[in-house]
Amino acid sequence: MKLSYAIIFTASLLFFSCSKDDSVTENQSGTLVLKAVKTLSAVKSFHNSSKATVTNQNANVYQMHTLDFKFNIAEIWVSQDEFNVGGEDKLKWHKIGENNQMKLFGDYSFTAENLPVGVYRSIKIKLKTLFYRIAAYKSDRTKVIEMLERNGDWNGSCTDFNDFAPINYFNSKGNHQLVSGKFKVVAEGEKLTGFEIKPGKITNLYWKLGDEREFDPYACYFDWIDENNNGIWDCGIDRQDNYQCDVTPPYETMWIFIPKYQ
């Protein structure tokens, strides 16, 4: 009888001890710092009214280098859940930052403290539709212009800066958007391999242009087709085409996410 009571008492202690440990684990948290980074020096001034220098045998085609982007990231969220193509957005999200102004890519940094510990597998980023591409002429790198563009089709407004683009969802399978309420892949290369939030620790998540290599903007170029032949970029009228990068192996994605722990 005494042995039975001893066994029951010991089992009770083990049960309450395990329950307490699980509770502590669930309540632990860490810090996430998401920073947009690139290997480009910041462009200080822009010359929007400058006339183009012809760099192609066709009078209305100019080759350009993309140096930077200036856009409005409205919200960024992260989740420990992972979604699948064809599924719905039923994930549990944690907001890590919000913004209401246009910034250069490298100026974005968000810090989320008290984020629950665990492995995070998904990120969603909500952007405003209009953005600027900071570009230099291939024939003269000192000439830099802002090219106003839409994140989406060309039939929309080039004046509504409050309009939102479709939300981008990143996971290990690439970049997705919701089409009729279901997840659809739009860019397989733009992957999030996942990151971990550790108890009381800081996780740095770098949102980087290109891939893990040093990014050289002058290795890449595109054609600006000046449809009205006025030498000025006109959003909704002019076009871009023939994107190329003289890099081996080639860049497979526009940007990636790289976690570092401290």
N, C-alpha and C positions, 0 to 999 in steps of 0.2 A: 504494500500500500504506500509506504514511504517512497519507494522507488517510482511508483506511478506519479505521485505528486511532484517529485523532482523532475521527471521527464516533462510533464505538463508545464511546470514553471520555467524550465529551460527553453522549451519550444516557444513559450509566450515571449520571453525576452528576445529570442532570435527574430520573432515576427515583428515586434515593435521596433527593434533595432533596424531591420531591413526597411520597414515602412518609413522610418525617420530619415534614413540615408537617401531613399528615393525622393522624398519631399525636398530635402536640401538640394539635391541635384537639379530638380525641376525649377527651383527658385534661383539658381545661380545665373549670373549674367556676365557679359563682357562688352567690349567696345569695338565698333566697326568704324573705320575711317575710309571712305571711298574718295579717291582722288583721281581726277582726269589728268593724264600726263602725256607728254610728247617730247620729241627731241628738237623742237623748233624754238627759235628765239621769238619773243613776242613782237608782233608788228605794231609799231607805235602810231603810224599815220597811214591814211588811205587817200587815194586820188581818184575819186569816183568819176570825175568829169574829164579825165585824161583820154585823149584819142588813142586808138590802138595802132600799133606798128604791125604791118602786114608780115606774117611769118610763113605764109603758104602761097602757092601759085594762084589759088583762088582768092580773089580780093576780099571775100567776106569770111574767111576762115583763119583763125588765129590759134596757135598752140600756147597752152597755159599750164603753169604748175600750181597745184593746190597747196597753199602754205598752212592754212588753218581754217577753222570754222567758228562762227559766232552764232549761237542759238540760245533758245530759252528752254531750259530743262525745268518743267513745272514741278514734277514729283518723281522720286525714286523709292521703290519698295523692294524688299527682299522676303524670301520665304524658304522654309525648310522643306516644303512640299515640292514635288516635281510634277509637271503636267505632260500630257501626251497629245500628239496630233489627233484632232478629231474630238478632243475632250473640251469641257467647259472650264471657265475660271472659277474653281471652287477652292482655291488655295487660301491658306491663312497667311496674310501679308503683314509685314511690319514696315511702316514708313520710316525711312532714314533721312529724308531731306525734302525740302521744297524751295521754290525760287520763283520770282516774278519779274525777272529782267534778263535781257540778252547779255551773255558773257562769252569771251573766247573760251575754247575748249579747255585749255590748261588752267583757267581760273576757277574751275569747278572743284569744290571739296565739300563733302558732307560727313558729319560725325554723328553717330548714333550710340549713345551710352545706354547701359542697362538692357542690351539686346540678349534675349534668352540664349543660353549655350546650345550648341548643336551644329550640325552640318547643314549649310544653306545651299539649296540646289537651283534656285530660281531668282531672277531679278526682273522687275518690270520698270520701264522708263516712259514717262509721259512727257512729250515735247509739244511745243507750239509748232504750227505748220511751217511758218516762214523762218528762214535762216539765211545767213550770209556765208558764202564761200570766199575766203581771202585768197586771191590768186595773183600770181606774177606772170608777166609775159616771158615766154621762153627765150625770145630774142633780146630781152632786156630785163633782167631780174630786179632791177631797181624800181621798175614801174609796177605798182601793186594796186589792185582794185578790189572793191567789194561787189560780189555778184549775188544779188537777192534771188533766192530760189524757194520753191515749195517742196515740202516733204510729202510727195505724193504726185498726183496727176497734174498736168499742165493746164487743165481747164478751170482750176479754182482761182480764187482771188489772190492778187499779189499786193494787196493793201490791208487785209484783215490780219493784224498781228495778234489778235486774240483767239484765232482759230486753232484747234488742236489737231495734230496728226494722229493716225492710228497708234495705239499704245504698242510698244515693242516689248516682247517677253523673251528673255534669254534663259536657256538651260543647256544641258550637255549635247542637245541635238541641234542647237543653233538659235537663230533669231526667229520669233514667231509673231503673228498678229492674229487677232480674232476676226474671222470671216463668218458672218451669220451666227455669231456666238460660239464658234468652234475654232480651236487652235489650228493654224496653218503655217508651215515653214516658209519664210521669205528669204532667209540667208543662212545656209547650213554652216558656213565657216565662222559666223559670229557666235562663238560658243562660250558658255560659262561652265567650267569644269567643276565648280563648287568651291566653297571655302568654309572654314570652321570658326565658330566663336567659342573661345576657351574661357573658363572661369577667371574673372579678374584680369584678363589679358586684353591686349589691343591687336586687332587684326587689321592690316592695311590691305585694301583691295584697290589695285591700280587699274583704271580703265584707260587702256593705251591704244594709240593709233598704230595701225600696222600690226606687226606681230612682236615677238620678244626681241627681235633684233633692233639695232639703232635705225630709226626711221629717217630716211633722206627724202625730203619733199621734192627735190630737184631730179630724182630718179624717175618720177612719175609725171605724166602730162596728159592733157586731153585737148580735143578740138573745140573751140568756141565757134559756132556757126552764127554769124551776125546776119540774121535774116533780112533786116531792113537796111543793112549796109551803112549804118550811121557811126560805127566805131565806138558805140556805147552799149554796154550790156543792158538788155531790156527783159525783165522777168516776164515770162508768159509769151514772149515773142521769139527771142533768140533760143538756140538749143546748144546742148553739149553732146559730144560723141567721141568715139575712138579713145577710150581710157586705156592707157598703157603704162607699164612700169618696167624699166630696164634693171631688173633685180633677179638674181639667181640664188636659190629658187625663188619663184615669184611670190608676191604677197597673196595669201589665200583669203584674206578677210580685211574689212575696213578697220576693225579694232578688236581687241581681246580684253579679257579680265585676268589679272595676275594677282594672286593673294600672297602676302608676305606677313610673317608673324613676329611679334616681339613680346 
